[in-house]
Amino acid sequence: MRAARPCERSRQDGLHYLGVNEYAKWDALVAVSPQGSLFSKSWWLEAIGGEIRILGYYESGRLIAGIPLYFERRMGVRVCCMPKLTQTWGVVVEPLPGKRVNAAAHEMRILGTFARRLAEERVFFQAFHPANQNWLPFYWNGFRQTTHFTYVLDNLQDLGRVWDGLEQNARTKIRKAQKLGLVVKRCGPELVFNASVQSFERQKKPHPFSREYFERLFNSAKSNDAGECFAAVDSEGRVHDAVLLVWDCKRTYFLAGGGDSSLRNSGGGSLLVWHCLQFAAFRSRVFDFEGSMLEPVQTFFRSFGATQVAYNRIMKFPAWLRACLCVAGKL
């Protein structure tokens, strides 16, 4: 992760790119912020690699807000966008004190400061954390928005309630897998990556990330006690489904996975998810299925009683690029 020198400051009041010596403050902010997640922690940003910087906002000598930024060059154009396997970022803000009306005005000032600075980027795209629903200052500064969805389960500590909330079909598939002798075991990232490749091949889509990148994220998460791989396997050692989980005390994420299309009727996928929910209950308050706009995928997630949660994708790019994306069906 590229770190700016502490003296490298934006002309906007209160903003500057954080130096390495400020990462501890940043991680402390992420921990207390409603918008903070493990995807914003410095160790995750370092694992991503490439050009990543953290734009911080200070008031009275305190870091109270910030946003991670990732830069790539595409077709010769410098693009500020989201890295692979990172669900959401957006502006991270500490809980603001005072009356609700005063806190709301304070938040508007902070978000407005970021929006004006980020409007200077030629191309900008980020998915904002579900807790960051206020994108109005970005609208005022020429940004656009689309709504996407994830699916979450709250209150994981009551697993009896979670089990009762499953659709009957989901419980039937779990019992079927158990009767067939399937078990869930820890596994290495190579099994999850291979399962993911199989799933994308089944959808006739290119695989979006490399094995090296995937294993680098896993190794970083594992070393920070924040990641584990699991696979549903049968008595012959065949992998039916596999997944990578990552977590912090707030949320556990169903980050990546897939399965063998020839074994889809075994119930292994449902058994694997149920195991993941039990595993996550001892680590996080919420389980995030990572969402999908694909109808079959969201149907599967909903079968576990998950609630649909909206989040915003915020973007800004030239008119010619928007036209190209519309033609390509990307907008």
TIMILO-450251 format. One record per residue (C-alpha): residue number from 1; residue in one letter; x, y negated, z negated. Coordinates in nm, 3 decimals. Layout:
BEGIN
(atom NUM "A" (X Y Z))
...
This chain:
BEGIN
(atom 1 "M" (0.000 0.000 0.000))
(atom 2 "R" (0.139 -0.335 0.100))
(atom 3 "A" (0.155 -0.573 -0.192))
(atom 4 "A" (0.164 -0.949 -0.150))
(atom 5 "R" (0.414 -1.150 -0.341))
(atom 6 "P" (0.257 -1.317 -0.644))
(atom 7 "C" (0.330 -1.658 -0.494))
(atom 8 "E" (0.143 -1.578 -0.170))
(atom 9 "R" (-0.185 -1.762 -0.222))
(atom 10 "S" (-0.491 -1.843 -0.017))
(atom 11 "R" (-0.594 -2.203 0.031))
(atom 12 "Q" (-0.929 -2.113 -0.124))
(atom 13 "D" (-0.941 -2.212 -0.489))
(atom 14 "G" (-0.893 -1.915 -0.721))
(atom 15 "L" (-0.799 -1.661 -0.450))
(atom 16 "H" (-0.469 -1.488 -0.387))
(atom 17 "Y" (-0.340 -1.149 -0.284))
(atom 18 "L" (-0.236 -0.948 -0.587))
(atom 19 "G" (0.120 -0.844 -0.650))
(atom 20 "V" (0.222 -0.506 -0.788))
(atom 21 "N" (0.259 -0.660 -1.132))
(atom 22 "E" (-0.115 -0.741 -1.128))
(atom 23 "Y" (-0.242 -0.389 -1.048))
(atom 24 "A" (-0.298 -0.304 -1.415))
(atom 25 "K" (-0.530 -0.605 -1.442))
(atom 26 "W" (-0.705 -0.494 -1.124))
(atom 27 "D" (-0.764 -0.141 -1.254))
(atom 28 "A" (-0.900 -0.283 -1.580))
(atom 29 "L" (-1.142 -0.500 -1.379))
(atom 30 "V" (-1.254 -0.200 -1.171))
(atom 31 "A" (-1.322 -0.002 -1.489))
(atom 32 "V" (-1.565 -0.258 -1.636))
(atom 33 "S" (-1.728 -0.387 -1.317))
(atom 34 "P" (-2.069 -0.249 -1.207))
(atom 35 "Q" (-1.926 -0.245 -0.852))
(atom 36 "G" (-1.605 -0.070 -0.954))
(atom 37 "S" (-1.543 0.290 -0.848))
(atom 38 "L" (-1.248 0.525 -0.811))
(atom 39 "F" (-1.227 0.418 -0.444))
(atom 40 "S" (-1.108 0.077 -0.563))
(atom 41 "K" (-0.849 0.201 -0.812))
(atom 42 "S" (-0.489 0.123 -0.724))
(atom 43 "W" (-0.385 0.490 -0.707))
(atom 44 "W" (-0.654 0.561 -0.446))
(atom 45 "L" (-0.551 0.257 -0.242))
(atom 46 "E" (-0.188 0.368 -0.253))
(atom 47 "A" (-0.284 0.718 -0.137))
(atom 48 "I" (-0.465 0.580 0.169))
(atom 49 "G" (-0.146 0.423 0.300))
(atom 50 "G" (-0.118 0.169 0.579))
(atom 51 "E" (-0.177 -0.200 0.526))
(atom 52 "I" (-0.397 -0.241 0.220))
(atom 53 "R" (-0.415 -0.556 0.011))
(atom 54 "I" (-0.625 -0.668 -0.282))
(atom 55 "L" (-0.767 -1.019 -0.264))
(atom 56 "G" (-0.817 -1.133 -0.622))
(atom 57 "Y" (-1.014 -1.422 -0.773))
(atom 58 "Y" (-0.892 -1.598 -1.086))
(atom 59 "E" (-1.074 -1.832 -1.322))
(atom 60 "S" (-0.901 -1.992 -1.620))
(atom 61 "G" (-0.603 -1.767 -1.567))
(atom 62 "R" (-0.811 -1.445 -1.570))
(atom 63 "L" (-0.873 -1.201 -1.288))
(atom 64 "I" (-1.253 -1.174 -1.279))
(atom 65 "A" (-1.322 -1.053 -0.922))
(atom 66 "G" (-1.154 -0.904 -0.617))
(atom 67 "I" (-1.194 -0.697 -0.303))
(atom 68 "P" (-0.970 -0.433 -0.142))
(atom 69 "L" (-0.890 -0.496 0.226))
(atom 70 "Y" (-0.763 -0.245 0.481))
(atom 71 "F" (-0.618 -0.355 0.815))
(atom 72 "E" (-0.571 -0.167 1.141))
(atom 73 "R" (-0.499 -0.263 1.500))
(atom 74 "R" (-0.751 -0.137 1.752))
(atom 75 "M" (-0.711 -0.215 2.121))
(atom 76 "G" (-0.462 -0.483 2.020))
(atom 77 "V" (-0.707 -0.651 1.780))
(atom 78 "R" (-0.637 -0.676 1.406))
(atom 79 "V" (-0.939 -0.529 1.229))
(atom 80 "C" (-1.033 -0.546 0.861))
(atom 81 "C" (-1.232 -0.228 0.803))
(atom 82 "M" (-1.293 0.080 0.586))
(atom 83 "P" (-1.043 0.367 0.566))
(atom 84 "K" (-1.155 0.726 0.612))
(atom 85 "L" (-1.311 0.913 0.318))
(atom 86 "T" (-1.369 0.593 0.122))
(atom 87 "Q" (-1.740 0.554 0.059))
(atom 88 "T" (-1.777 0.191 -0.051))
(atom 89 "W" (-1.577 -0.115 -0.151))
(atom 90 "G" (-1.714 -0.467 -0.154))
(atom 91 "V" (-1.654 -0.744 -0.405))
(atom 92 "V" (-1.579 -0.619 -0.757))
(atom 93 "V" (-1.694 -0.865 -1.026))
(atom 94 "E" (-1.669 -0.838 -1.403))
(atom 95 "P" (-1.999 -0.858 -1.598))
(atom 96 "L" (-2.076 -1.228 -1.610))
(atom 97 "P" (-2.182 -1.373 -1.947))
(atom 98 "G" (-2.461 -1.619 -2.023))
(atom 99 "K" (-2.825 -1.656 -1.925))
(atom 100 "R" (-2.939 -1.466 -1.620))
(atom 101 "V" (-2.991 -1.786 -1.423))
(atom 102 "N" (-2.638 -1.907 -1.505))
(atom 103 "A" (-2.480 -1.569 -1.433))
(atom 104 "A" (-2.661 -1.554 -1.096))
(atom 105 "A" (-2.532 -1.899 -1.002))
(atom 106 "H" (-2.181 -1.799 -1.109))
(atom 107 "E" (-2.200 -1.483 -0.895))
(atom 108 "M" (-2.314 -1.691 -0.595))
(atom 109 "R" (-2.009 -1.916 -0.630))
(atom 110 "I" (-1.774 -1.619 -0.650))
(atom 111 "L" (-1.928 -1.435 -0.355))
(atom 112 "G" (-1.939 -1.758 -0.155))
(atom 113 "T" (-1.566 -1.806 -0.211))
(atom 114 "F" (-1.493 -1.455 -0.079))
(atom 115 "A" (-1.735 -1.493 0.213))
(atom 116 "R" (-1.572 -1.816 0.331))
(atom 117 "R" (-1.225 -1.664 0.312))
(atom 118 "L" (-1.322 -1.336 0.483))
(atom 119 "A" (-1.503 -1.526 0.758))
(atom 120 "E" (-1.155 -1.621 0.876))
(atom 121 "E" (-1.096 -1.258 0.979))
(atom 122 "R" (-1.167 -1.201 1.346))
(atom 123 "V" (-1.321 -0.858 1.281))
(atom 124 "F" (-1.451 -0.750 0.941))
(atom 125 "F" (-1.643 -0.443 0.837))
(atom 126 "Q" (-1.704 -0.300 0.489))
(atom 127 "A" (-1.956 -0.082 0.312))
(atom 128 "F" (-2.046 -0.253 -0.017))
(atom 129 "H" (-2.105 -0.061 -0.340))
(atom 130 "P" (-2.478 0.000 -0.413))
(atom 131 "A" (-2.447 -0.226 -0.719))
(atom 132 "N" (-2.358 -0.516 -0.488))
(atom 133 "Q" (-2.694 -0.591 -0.324))
(atom 134 "N" (-2.641 -0.968 -0.302))
(atom 135 "W" (-2.492 -1.031 0.042))
(atom 136 "L" (-2.665 -1.368 0.096))
(atom 137 "P" (-2.341 -1.576 0.075))
(atom 138 "F" (-2.202 -1.356 0.354))
(atom 139 "Y" (-2.514 -1.416 0.563))
(atom 140 "W" (-2.464 -1.790 0.523))
(atom 141 "N" (-2.111 -1.748 0.654))
(atom 142 "G" (-2.202 -1.563 0.973))
(atom 143 "F" (-2.189 -1.199 0.863))
(atom 144 "R" (-2.442 -0.933 0.960))
(atom 145 "Q" (-2.578 -0.640 0.762))
(atom 146 "T" (-2.715 -0.290 0.815))
(atom 147 "T" (-2.865 -0.071 0.545))
(atom 148 "H" (-2.736 0.280 0.484))
(atom 149 "F" (-2.827 0.535 0.220))
(atom 150 "T" (-2.665 0.768 -0.025))
(atom 151 "Y" (-2.833 1.018 -0.258))
(atom 152 "V" (-2.763 1.036 -0.630))
(atom 153 "L" (-2.856 1.234 -0.938))
(atom 154 "D" (-2.862 1.045 -1.268))
(atom 155 "N" (-2.827 1.180 -1.622))
(atom 156 "L" (-2.621 1.487 -1.537))
(atom 157 "Q" (-2.588 1.568 -1.906))
(atom 158 "D" (-2.938 1.723 -1.906))
(atom 159 "L" (-2.872 2.014 -1.670))
(atom 160 "G" (-3.202 2.178 -1.766))
(atom 161 "R" (-3.384 1.874 -1.632))
(atom 162 "V" (-3.166 1.880 -1.321))
(atom 163 "W" (-3.249 2.248 -1.258))
(atom 164 "D" (-3.620 2.182 -1.304))
(atom 165 "G" (-3.593 1.897 -1.054))
(atom 166 "L" (-3.463 2.121 -0.774))
(atom 167 "E" (-3.702 2.218 -0.499))
(atom 168 "Q" (-3.815 2.581 -0.521))
(atom 169 "N" (-3.639 2.653 -0.193))
(atom 170 "A" (-3.307 2.533 -0.338))
(atom 171 "R" (-3.342 2.756 -0.645))
(atom 172 "T" (-3.432 3.051 -0.419))
(atom 173 "K" (-3.116 2.999 -0.211))
(atom 174 "I" (-2.898 2.983 -0.524))
(atom 175 "R" (-3.045 3.311 -0.654))
(atom 176 "K" (-3.004 3.470 -0.312))
(atom 177 "A" (-2.634 3.380 -0.303))
(atom 178 "Q" (-2.586 3.522 -0.652))
(atom 179 "K" (-2.758 3.849 -0.555))
(atom 180 "L" (-2.529 3.875 -0.251))
(atom 181 "G" (-2.232 3.858 -0.486))
(atom 182 "L" (-2.109 3.511 -0.389))
(atom 183 "V" (-1.902 3.325 -0.648))
(atom 184 "V" (-1.758 2.975 -0.662))
(atom 185 "K" (-1.384 2.941 -0.714))
(atom 186 "R" (-1.127 2.666 -0.718))
(atom 187 "C" (-0.938 2.655 -0.390))
(atom 188 "G" (-0.676 2.457 -0.203))
(atom 189 "P" (-0.750 2.159 0.022))
(atom 190 "E" (-0.670 2.359 0.336))
(atom 191 "L" (-0.988 2.567 0.291))
(atom 192 "V" (-1.201 2.255 0.256))
(atom 193 "F" (-1.037 2.092 0.557))
(atom 194 "N" (-1.097 2.401 0.771))
(atom 195 "A" (-1.460 2.415 0.658))
(atom 196 "S" (-1.502 2.048 0.745))
(atom 197 "V" (-1.357 2.106 1.092))
(atom 198 "Q" (-1.606 2.389 1.147))
(atom 199 "S" (-1.898 2.165 1.051))
(atom 200 "F" (-1.795 1.891 1.293))
(atom 201 "E" (-1.744 2.146 1.569))
(atom 202 "R" (-2.096 2.274 1.507))
(atom 203 "Q" (-2.224 1.917 1.553))
(atom 204 "K" (-2.003 1.876 1.862))
(atom 205 "K" (-1.835 1.571 1.709))
(atom 206 "P" (-1.464 1.487 1.680))
(atom 207 "H" (-1.317 1.542 1.335))
(atom 208 "P" (-1.265 1.198 1.175))
(atom 209 "F" (-0.953 1.254 0.962))
(atom 210 "S" (-0.627 1.448 0.975))
(atom 211 "R" (-0.517 1.737 0.754))
(atom 212 "E" (-0.220 1.535 0.629))
(atom 213 "Y" (-0.441 1.241 0.530))
(atom 214 "F" (-0.694 1.467 0.358))
(atom 215 "E" (-0.429 1.652 0.160))
(atom 216 "R" (-0.263 1.325 0.057))
(atom 217 "L" (-0.591 1.198 -0.093))
(atom 218 "F" (-0.651 1.531 -0.266))
(atom 219 "N" (-0.302 1.544 -0.414))
(atom 220 "S" (-0.335 1.189 -0.547))
(atom 221 "A" (-0.677 1.261 -0.697))
(atom 222 "K" (-0.554 1.586 -0.848))
(atom 223 "S" (-0.254 1.416 -1.008))
(atom 224 "N" (-0.486 1.156 -1.161))
(atom 225 "D" (-0.723 1.424 -1.299))
(atom 226 "A" (-0.988 1.301 -1.057))
(atom 227 "G" (-1.018 1.566 -0.786))
(atom 228 "E" (-1.080 1.936 -0.733))
(atom 229 "C" (-1.163 2.170 -0.443))
(atom 230 "F" (-1.417 2.452 -0.467))
(atom 231 "A" (-1.529 2.727 -0.230))
(atom 232 "A" (-1.820 2.971 -0.228))
(atom 233 "V" (-1.672 3.310 -0.131))
(atom 234 "D" (-1.808 3.662 -0.099))
(atom 235 "S" (-1.665 3.998 -0.206))
(atom 236 "E" (-1.475 4.023 0.124))
(atom 237 "G" (-1.301 3.692 0.062))
(atom 238 "R" (-1.491 3.505 0.333))
(atom 239 "V" (-1.539 3.133 0.269))
(atom 240 "H" (-1.904 3.041 0.317))
(atom 241 "D" (-1.879 2.677 0.210))
(atom 242 "A" (-1.613 2.452 0.056))
(atom 243 "V" (-1.602 2.100 -0.088))
(atom 244 "L" (-1.371 1.837 -0.234))
(atom 245 "L" (-1.504 1.656 -0.542))
(atom 246 "V" (-1.354 1.331 -0.672))
(atom 247 "W" (-1.467 1.150 -0.985))
(atom 248 "D" (-1.431 0.892 -1.256))
(atom 249 "C" (-1.637 0.851 -1.573))
(atom 250 "K" (-1.909 0.671 -1.374))
(atom 251 "R" (-1.965 0.900 -1.073))
(atom 252 "T" (-1.862 1.228 -0.920))
(atom 253 "Y" (-1.858 1.220 -0.540))
(atom 254 "F" (-1.924 1.505 -0.296))
(atom 255 "L" (-1.646 1.365 -0.081))
(atom 256 "A" (-1.595 1.613 0.202))
(atom 257 "G" (-1.675 1.969 0.290))
(atom 258 "G" (-1.840 2.207 0.529))
(atom 259 "G" (-1.908 2.570 0.596))
(atom 260 "D" (-1.898 2.867 0.828))
(atom 261 "S" (-2.195 2.838 1.065))
(atom 262 "S" (-2.216 3.217 1.099))
(atom 263 "L" (-2.277 3.247 0.722))
(atom 264 "R" (-2.522 2.959 0.678))
(atom 265 "N" (-2.812 3.181 0.565))
(atom 266 "S" (-2.631 3.322 0.262))
(atom 267 "G" (-2.726 3.037 0.029))
(atom 268 "G" (-2.358 2.967 -0.035))
(atom 269 "G" (-2.396 2.595 0.021))
(atom 270 "S" (-2.670 2.566 -0.241))
(atom 271 "L" (-2.478 2.779 -0.490))
(atom 272 "L" (-2.171 2.560 -0.436))
(atom 273 "V" (-2.364 2.240 -0.500))
(atom 274 "W" (-2.518 2.379 -0.818))
(atom 275 "H" (-2.172 2.471 -0.943))
(atom 276 "C" (-2.050 2.120 -0.858))
(atom 277 "L" (-2.335 1.964 -1.056))
(atom 278 "Q" (-2.243 2.172 -1.361))
(atom 279 "F" (-1.876 2.082 -1.321))
(atom 280 "A" (-1.955 1.710 -1.282))
(atom 281 "A" (-2.179 1.701 -1.590))
(atom 282 "F" (-1.870 1.712 -1.813))
(atom 283 "R" (-1.697 1.427 -1.627))
(atom 284 "S" (-1.947 1.169 -1.502))
(atom 285 "R" (-2.291 1.026 -1.564))
(atom 286 "V" (-2.396 1.033 -1.198))
(atom 287 "F" (-2.350 1.271 -0.904))
(atom 288 "D" (-2.326 1.101 -0.565))
(atom 289 "F" (-2.387 1.322 -0.261))
(atom 290 "E" (-2.211 1.059 -0.045))
(atom 291 "G" (-2.521 1.015 0.168))
(atom 292 "S" (-2.588 1.079 0.533))
(atom 293 "M" (-2.809 0.930 0.801))
(atom 294 "L" (-2.847 1.278 0.957))
(atom 295 "E" (-3.194 1.419 0.887))
(atom 296 "P" (-3.090 1.781 0.809))
(atom 297 "V" (-2.817 1.665 0.572))
(atom 298 "Q" (-3.037 1.426 0.375))
(atom 299 "T" (-3.307 1.696 0.354))
(atom 300 "F" (-3.053 1.928 0.193))
(atom 301 "F" (-2.944 1.660 -0.056))
(atom 302 "R" (-3.301 1.573 -0.149))
(atom 303 "S" (-3.372 1.939 -0.224))
(atom 304 "F" (-3.157 1.895 -0.536))
(atom 305 "G" (-3.381 1.619 -0.666))
(atom 306 "A" (-3.148 1.341 -0.557))
(atom 307 "T" (-3.280 0.987 -0.530))
(atom 308 "Q" (-3.223 0.775 -0.221))
(atom 309 "V" (-3.010 0.467 -0.294))
(atom 310 "A" (-2.946 0.189 -0.042))
(atom 311 "Y" (-2.616 0.014 0.017))
(atom 312 "N" (-2.512 -0.259 0.259))
(atom 313 "R" (-2.266 -0.247 0.545))
(atom 314 "I" (-2.140 -0.600 0.601))
(atom 315 "M" (-1.977 -0.694 0.931))
(atom 316 "K" (-1.852 -0.979 1.144))
(atom 317 "F" (-1.705 -0.958 1.494))
(atom 318 "P" (-1.705 -1.149 1.825))
(atom 319 "A" (-2.010 -1.139 2.050))
(atom 320 "W" (-1.827 -0.936 2.317))
(atom 321 "L" (-1.740 -0.666 2.066))
(atom 322 "R" (-2.097 -0.654 1.938))
(atom 323 "A" (-2.221 -0.603 2.294))
(atom 324 "C" (-1.975 -0.316 2.345))
(atom 325 "L" (-2.083 -0.151 2.021))
(atom 326 "C" (-2.451 -0.185 2.114))
(atom 327 "V" (-2.387 -0.022 2.452))
(atom 328 "A" (-2.196 0.259 2.280))
(atom 329 "G" (-2.483 0.309 2.036))
(atom 330 "K" (-2.271 0.216 1.733))
(atom 331 "L" (-2.513 -0.055 1.612))
